[in-house]
């Protein structure tokens, strides 16, 4: 009798789980719908109406190459930041997994201190470092590497450097969690069977960390393609990104182009999530980054 009662009680709890889950999700979904989805759809509908009644706006969006250049700039800069953060974070995370616990805590403290600083503070710090009279030019001129100051600011190099500096900790967190879960007995077995260090890395270690690499690259790309402060302060006119262009259009009260570019940005992110979910499943993203 006790067993039957217990089974009915546990079955009743399982039946209540969907209802409890729904009740917990409703407030968050309602808030997102109220403050994001509904206003965005309303702006998008208004932009569509403006385009249908204005040949100039439609011609601007369909004919001018500047909009497609901005999209291309945003994608290319985001890819450059993704690759640079991955190349910097991968060896660092490998080192973090191999050092002692005390050294590991010290290294993470060094990583976290600049991460806690405001992105605006870090951007202005890079402006001080990279301008014509900044530290970088002074060091290169004092060592004889250059004879006159280089233009290191207000170009793509400055944008990629500033964004990479800010986004690097996010890649470190993703890769480190993935590398910590690597089974090192497989690496030892590979070495004991005569594989070289390079073969062990390419055939055993790297495949084991690829889910973390994919998740980190997706996170960095999504964060980078919508970045605003660093491109706005450190970039030039030829490095205008989507977020900067949207702000410019909204400031000029050109809601149609600003809303359509925002829709392009959201659509691109949805496509990226769909491709990742199709290829690797979003479970890998949440499991590796949390």
C-alpha positions, 0 to 999 in steps of 0.5 A, a space after each residue: 500500500 505504501 508503495 502504491 501510494 508513493 507511486 501515485 504521489 510521484 506520478 502526480 508530481 510529474 504531471 504537475 511539472 509541465 504546469 509549473 514550468 509554464 507558470 515559471 516561463 510566462 512572466 519572462 515571455 510576457 516581459 520579452 514580448 511587451 518590451 522587445 518583440 511587440 515594439 520591434 514588430 510595430 517598428 518593422 511594420 511601420 518601416 514597411 509601410 513607409 517603404 511602400 509609400 516612398 520610392 526614395 527610401 525603397 530606392 535607397 535600400 535597394 540600390 545604394 551599396 553603402 548598406 551592403 558595405 555596412 553589413 559586410 563590414 560588420 560581418 568581417 569585423 565580427 569574424 576578425 574579432 572571433 578569430 583573434 579572441 580564439 587564437 589568444 584564448 586557446 593557448 591561455 586556457 590550455 595553460 590554465 588547465 595545466 597549472 596549479 590551483 594557486 596559479 590558476 586562481 591568480 591568472 583568473 584574477 588577472 583576467 577578471 580585473 580588466 573584465 570588471 572595468 567598463 567598456 567605455 573606460 577600456 575604449 578610452 584607454 586604447 585611444 590614449 595608447 594608439 593615438 599619434 602621441 600615444 604609448 605605442 607610437 612612442 615605444 616604436 619611435 624610441 626603439 627605431 622601428 619607425 621614424 614618424 608616428 603611425 596611424 593606429 587609431 580610427 581604422 579597422 585595426 583599432 576597432 579589432 584591437 579594442 573589441 578583442 580586448 573586451 571580448 577575450 574573457 568571454 572566449 576564455 570562459 567558454 574554452 576553459 569550461 570545455 578544456 576542463 572536461 577533457 579526459 586526459 587519460 585518452 591523451 596519455 593513451 595516445 602518447 603511450 601508443 607512439 603518437 607524437 605531440 602534434 598527432 595527439 593534439 590534432 587527433 585527440 585533444 582538439 576534437 575533444 575541445 571543438 564543441 567549446 570552440 564552436 560555442 565560444 566562436 558563436 558567442 563572440 560573433 554574436 556579441 561582436 556583430 552588434 557592438 557599438 561603443 568601440 566602433 563608434 569611438 575608435 573606428 573611421 567612416 569606412 569601418 561603420 558597423 550595423 549598430 553605429 549606422 542604426 544609431 545614426 539613422 534613428 538620431 536623424 529620425 530615419 526610422 525606416 532604414 534604421 528599423 530595416 537594418 535592425 531587422 537584418 541584424 536580428 535575422 542574421 543572428 537567427 540564421 546563425 543560431 539555426 545553423 548552429 542548432 542544425 549542425 551541433 545542437 544548442 545543448 552544446 552552447 549552453 553546456 559549454 558556456 554555463 
